[in-house]
Amino acid sequence: MNAQQLARVSTEGGFIAALDQSGGSTPKALLAYGIQPDAYATDDEMFDLIHVMRTRIMTSPSFDGTRIMGAILFEDTMNRSIEGLPTPTFLWETKGVVPFLKVDKGLADESDGAQIMKPIPNLDELLHHARDKHVFGTKMRSVIKLANRVGVDAVVDQQFAIARQILEAGLVPIIEPEIDIHSPEKAEAEALLRSAILRNLGTVTDGQRTMLKLTLPDEDNFYADLVSHPKVLKVVALSGGYTRTDANSRLARNAGVVASFSRALTEGLSVQQSTGDFDAMLDASVGAIYDASRAGGTI
């Protein structure tokens, strides 16, 4: 583990940019950016286009390490280059941004009001490859839709089982048990989730620390016990479908929590924009998310 990257995440400010759209979510991201589905015919062409978009974001002067602490990458992005450097190397050495890798392979079918992750084949090999690329940590996502204890426990238990494997490989896992913001039982599901996470943190070896990526809660500071937990390096929040304005407002009211936004980060960016307009829009987005993270980031 890179000690400088650890210090950057644990003690310095900023938020985490989620640039990890995968095969299932890339078409929607491209469409929001102004690229229609008829602009590509194969997955390779689609991933080429999303890498151009991500490169435009990451090379922009508005994407800077003073406000952005880390960036979560899709595996395809990790294995590509930006300005002649491997993407993780470019992020860390050029921008001062800590690289993370999305490792999950999508969601299983819903059961008991939740979706656990599909199996992750060859995870050990992927983790070793990521470590060789100087990646600091990982991210994996599940979804909770109802306040069903069986479903919530299944999500959290699976997340922590894989997190322990990731920790043993020398990387820091971001555990993301997302609660659907449209859930009719969101507050009740949050209570079950908090209890399940606190229980599972007891299975983490002393001296090791994980990260949590959580849906912004209905009750402000609801996850304060997780923010202050000795086995939690950082709690970050996903935007989850909230508008950037709403997500920032909710984030600012949760002490110790910083953003890890995807759609809210890229909201308003367009392939048709001039370089100046693109950089200005990204700067406004980064600035607003950074300010909300800074407001919530102190405890």
VOFISE-895834 format. One line per 4 residues: their letters; for each residue x, y, z of C-alpha. Coordinates in nm, 4 decimals. Layout:
REM residues N
a) X Y Z | ...
END
This chain:
REM residues 299
mnaq) 0.0000 0.0000 0.0000 | 0.1286 0.3430 -0.0968 | 0.1804 0.5442 0.2234 | 0.1428 0.8760 0.0409
qlar) -0.1870 0.7653 -0.1093 | -0.3052 0.6461 0.2316 | -0.2243 0.9851 0.3821 | -0.4021 1.1586 0.0941
vste) -0.7217 0.9629 0.1542 | -0.7176 0.9639 0.5331 | -0.6087 1.3163 0.6234 | -0.6488 1.5497 0.3263
ggfi) -0.9599 1.7056 0.1757 | -1.1431 1.6484 -0.1485 | -1.3915 1.4020 -0.2881 | -1.3807 1.0874 -0.5018
aald) -1.4847 1.1083 -0.8664 | -1.6694 0.7958 -0.9799 | -1.5657 0.7366 -1.3426 | -1.6389 0.3643 -1.3428
qsgg) -1.9394 0.3150 -1.5704 | -1.9202 -0.0392 -1.7058 | -2.0838 -0.2194 -1.9949 | -2.4348 -0.1846 -1.8567
stpk) -2.4182 0.1823 -1.7605 | -2.1895 0.3207 -2.0324 | -2.4631 0.3728 -2.2969 | -2.6608 0.5898 -2.0541
alla) -2.3477 0.7890 -1.9635 | -2.2666 0.8437 -2.3308 | -2.6237 0.9490 -2.4073 | -2.6172 1.2042 -2.1248
ygiq) -2.2930 1.3338 -2.2770 | -2.4629 1.3749 -2.6154 | -2.3437 1.0616 -2.7962 | -2.6312 0.8647 -2.9478
pday) -2.6373 0.4813 -2.9555 | -2.6024 0.4816 -3.3355 | -2.2550 0.6345 -3.2970 | -2.1090 0.2921 -3.2136
atdd) -2.1764 -0.0609 -3.3320 | -1.9658 -0.2738 -3.0956 | -1.8621 -0.2773 -2.7316 | -1.5067 -0.1914 -2.8351
emfd) -1.6286 0.1210 -3.0138 | -1.8450 0.2117 -2.7149 | -1.5526 0.1796 -2.4727 | -1.3315 0.3819 -2.7070
lihv) -1.5858 0.6642 -2.6921 | -1.6252 0.6554 -2.3138 | -1.2465 0.6612 -2.2755 | -1.2315 0.9738 -2.4897
mrtr) -1.4938 1.1288 -2.2620 | -1.3086 1.0247 -1.9472 | -0.9792 1.1468 -2.0893 | -1.1370 1.4854 -2.1589
imts) -1.2534 1.5003 -1.7967 | -0.9284 1.3826 -1.6376 | -0.7015 1.6031 -1.8507 | -0.9128 1.9143 -1.7905
psfd) -0.7477 2.1735 -1.5638 | -1.0737 2.1671 -1.3671 | -1.0023 1.8077 -1.2660 | -0.7363 1.8774 -1.0062
gtri) -0.5933 1.7013 -0.7048 | -0.6566 1.9909 -0.4694 | -1.0319 1.9253 -0.4848 | -1.0492 1.5652 -0.6071
mgai) -0.8997 1.3107 -0.3682 | -0.9528 0.9965 -0.5737 | -1.1077 0.8515 -0.8875 | -1.2784 0.5155 -0.9347
lfed) -1.1964 0.3481 -1.2662 | -1.3538 0.0729 -1.4736 | -1.1089 -0.2108 -1.5525 | -1.0966 -0.1100 -1.9192
tmnr) -0.9956 0.2438 -1.8186 | -0.7265 0.1165 -1.5809 | -0.5704 -0.0777 -1.8668 | -0.5666 0.2199 -2.1066
sieg) -0.3373 0.5221 -2.1179 | -0.3767 0.8980 -2.0890 | -0.1116 1.1259 -2.2382 | 0.1227 0.8281 -2.2799
lptp) 0.0919 0.7069 -1.9203 | -0.1142 0.4213 -1.7730 | -0.4342 0.5805 -1.6421 | -0.3610 0.5125 -1.2710
tflw) -0.0098 0.6538 -1.3121 | -0.1433 0.9633 -1.4877 | -0.3955 1.0211 -1.2107 | -0.1463 0.9906 -0.9264
etkg) 0.1722 1.1341 -1.0728 | 0.0213 1.4086 -1.2895 | -0.2927 1.5024 -1.0972 | -0.2276 1.3866 -0.7402
vvpf) -0.5504 1.1837 -0.7516 | -0.5616 0.8398 -0.5847 | -0.6775 0.5609 -0.8217 | -0.9413 0.3035 -0.7247
lkvd) -1.0766 0.0149 -0.9348 | -1.4331 -0.1114 -0.9730 | -1.4089 -0.4907 -0.9313 | -1.7684 -0.6153 -0.9244
kgla) -1.9247 -0.7782 -1.2308 | -2.2760 -0.6486 -1.1854 | -2.5814 -0.7467 -0.9861 | -2.7612 -1.0765 -0.9385
desd) -3.1392 -1.0947 -0.9716 | -3.3398 -0.9417 -0.6890 | -3.4108 -1.1643 -0.3895 | -3.5508 -1.0654 -0.0495
gaqi) -3.5677 -0.7017 -0.1593 | -3.1999 -0.6785 -0.2537 | -2.9460 -0.7570 -0.5231 | -2.6177 -0.9096 -0.4189
mkpi) -2.3212 -0.9090 -0.6552 | -2.2654 -1.1663 -0.9241 | -1.9607 -1.3890 -0.8672 | -1.6283 -1.2165 -0.9384
pnld) -1.4144 -1.4734 -1.1230 | -1.0347 -1.4442 -1.1066 | -1.0576 -1.1728 -0.8413 | -0.7148 -1.2491 -0.6959
ellh) -0.5518 -1.2063 -1.0373 | -0.7359 -0.8782 -1.0922 | -0.6276 -0.7489 -0.7504 | -0.2641 -0.8359 -0.8156
hard) -0.2839 -0.6684 -1.1565 | -0.4363 -0.3565 -1.0001 | -0.1651 -0.3461 -0.7342 | 0.1002 -0.3705 -1.0073
khvf) -0.0704 -0.0711 -1.1725 | -0.0308 0.1225 -0.8429 | -0.4039 0.1235 -0.7707 | -0.4783 0.2034 -0.4054
gtkm) -0.8202 0.0479 -0.3548 | -1.1298 -0.1079 -0.5053 | -1.5043 -0.0523 -0.5219 | -1.7929 -0.2974 -0.5458
rsvi) -2.1665 -0.2265 -0.5529 | -2.4790 -0.4044 -0.4335 | -2.8344 -0.2664 -0.4143 | -3.0947 -0.2713 -0.1368
klan) -3.4538 -0.1950 -0.2339 | -3.6585 -0.2944 0.0708 | -3.6169 -0.3122 0.4480 | -3.5838 -0.6904 0.4482
rvgv) -3.3336 -0.8103 0.7077 | -3.2516 -1.1265 0.5107 | -3.1741 -0.9278 0.1957 | -2.9763 -0.6579 0.3754
davv) -2.7680 -0.9137 0.5638 | -2.7004 -1.1051 0.2420 | -2.5699 -0.7871 0.0764 | -2.3509 -0.6780 0.3665
dqqf) -2.2162 -1.0226 0.4519 | -2.1118 -1.0772 0.0890 | -1.9532 -0.7333 0.0669 | -1.7414 -0.7894 0.3766
aiar) -1.6393 -1.1424 0.2777 | -1.4938 -1.0068 -0.0455 | -1.3557 -0.6987 0.1330 | -1.1459 -0.9231 0.3575
qile) -1.0018 -1.0879 0.0457 | -0.9202 -0.7446 -0.0974 | -0.7536 -0.6323 0.2253 | -0.5365 -0.9442 0.2249
aglv) -0.4237 -0.8506 -0.1273 | -0.2961 -0.5181 0.0054 | -0.5717 -0.2940 -0.1314 | -0.8378 -0.0889 0.0476
piie) -1.1962 -0.1888 -0.0416 | -1.4789 0.0592 -0.0849 | -1.7919 -0.1299 0.0201 | -2.1008 0.0067 -0.1566
peid) -2.4350 -0.1345 -0.0372 | -2.6495 0.1248 -0.2166 | -3.0028 0.1827 -0.0911 | -3.2382 0.2755 -0.3750
ihsp) -3.3444 0.6383 -0.3152 | -3.6929 0.5453 -0.4412 | -3.7386 0.2666 -0.1860 | -4.0713 0.2979 -0.0004
ekae) -3.8835 0.1718 0.3079 | -3.5635 0.3741 0.2733 | -3.5325 0.4899 0.6360 | -3.6080 0.1412 0.7706
aeal) -3.3554 -0.0116 0.5294 | -3.0941 0.2391 0.6489 | -3.1405 0.1217 1.0074 | -3.0929 -0.2415 0.9055
lrsa) -2.7906 -0.1512 0.6951 | -2.6168 0.0403 0.9733 | -2.6610 -0.2521 1.2131 | -2.5339 -0.5030 0.9569
ilrn) -2.2257 -0.2940 0.8788 | -2.1398 -0.2438 1.2465 | -2.1699 -0.6191 1.3017 | -1.9478 -0.7003 1.0045
lgtv) -1.6814 -0.4472 1.0972 | -1.6084 -0.6809 1.3858 | -1.4851 -0.9368 1.1305 | -1.2184 -0.7003 0.9948
tdgq) -0.8714 -0.7707 1.1332 | -0.7460 -0.5173 1.3850 | -0.5232 -0.2631 1.2122 | -0.7026 -0.2979 0.8788
rtml) -0.9496 -0.0371 0.7555 | -1.2145 -0.0360 0.4891 | -1.4134 0.2419 0.3226 | -1.7891 0.2726 0.2886
kltl) -1.9872 0.4248 0.0022 | -2.3445 0.4853 0.1148 | -2.6644 0.6434 -0.0109 | -2.7231 0.9802 0.1548
pded) -2.9515 0.9039 0.4528 | -3.2934 1.0500 0.5298 | -3.1750 1.1455 0.8809 | -2.8728 1.3746 0.8905
nfya) -2.5614 1.2188 1.0507 | -2.7337 0.8808 1.0645 | -2.4019 0.7094 0.9880 | -2.1950 0.9019 1.2448
dlvs) -2.1016 0.5766 1.4238 | -1.9520 0.4488 1.0989 | -1.7657 0.7728 1.0268 | -1.5893 0.7519 1.3647
hpkv) -1.5340 0.3744 1.3634 | -1.1637 0.2777 1.3991 | -1.1907 0.0226 1.1167 | -1.3379 0.2728 0.8696
lkvv) -1.0903 0.4847 0.6751 | -1.3511 0.7057 0.5104 | -1.7265 0.7228 0.4496 | -1.8209 0.8571 0.1072
alsg) -2.1643 0.9189 -0.0410 | -2.3104 0.8291 -0.3785 | -2.5500 1.0667 -0.5505 | -2.7856 0.7790 -0.6271
gytr) -3.0101 0.9634 -0.8708 | -3.0484 1.2837 -0.6704 | -2.9781 1.5984 -0.8691 | -2.6378 1.7525 -0.8016
tdan) -2.8009 2.0372 -0.6082 | -3.0035 1.8016 -0.3888 | -2.7123 1.5614 -0.3402 | -2.4794 1.8454 -0.2410
srla) -2.7347 1.9837 0.0028 | -2.7835 1.6454 0.1699 | -2.4093 1.5788 0.1743 | -2.3268 1.9082 0.3444
rnag) -2.5529 1.8109 0.6363 | -2.3641 1.4866 0.7116 | -2.0493 1.5471 0.9156 | -1.7407 1.3504 0.8147
vvas) -1.8862 1.2278 0.4845 | -1.7460 1.3306 0.1443 | -1.8816 1.2783 -0.2054 | -1.8170 0.9975 -0.4485
fsra) -2.0442 1.1148 -0.7266 | -2.0745 0.9831 -1.0823 | -2.3779 1.1148 -1.2677 | -2.3910 1.4279 -1.0498
lteg) -2.0271 1.5011 -1.1366 | -2.0791 1.4856 -1.5130 | -2.4213 1.6543 -1.5145 | -2.4238 1.9269 -1.7785
lsvq) -2.1146 1.8101 -1.9689 | -2.1587 1.7644 -2.3445 | -1.9512 1.6417 -2.6347 | -2.0673 1.9489 -2.8297
qstg) -1.9208 2.1969 -2.5784 | -1.6120 2.3962 -2.6640 | -1.3048 2.3321 -2.4508 | -1.3688 2.6535 -2.2595
dfda) -1.7348 2.5773 -2.1934 | -1.6579 2.2174 -2.0982 | -1.3857 2.3177 -1.8526 | -1.6066 2.5887 -1.7029
mlda) -1.8980 2.3481 -1.6512 | -1.6697 2.0852 -1.4987 | -1.5079 2.3471 -1.2767 | -1.8484 2.4556 -1.1452
svga) -1.9463 2.0937 -1.0807 | -1.6187 2.0054 -0.9073 | -1.6314 2.3237 -0.7026 | -1.9873 2.2681 -0.5813
iyda) -1.9224 1.9040 -0.4895 | -1.5955 1.9965 -0.3172 | -1.7667 2.2687 -0.1132 | -2.0406 2.0266 -0.0041
srag) -1.7779 1.7645 0.0852 | -1.5782 2.0224 0.2802 | -1.8907 2.1280 0.4691 | -1.9656 1.7684 0.5589
gti) -1.6062 1.6552 0.5760 | -1.5331 1.7939 0.9220 | -1.6588 1.6298 1.2374
END
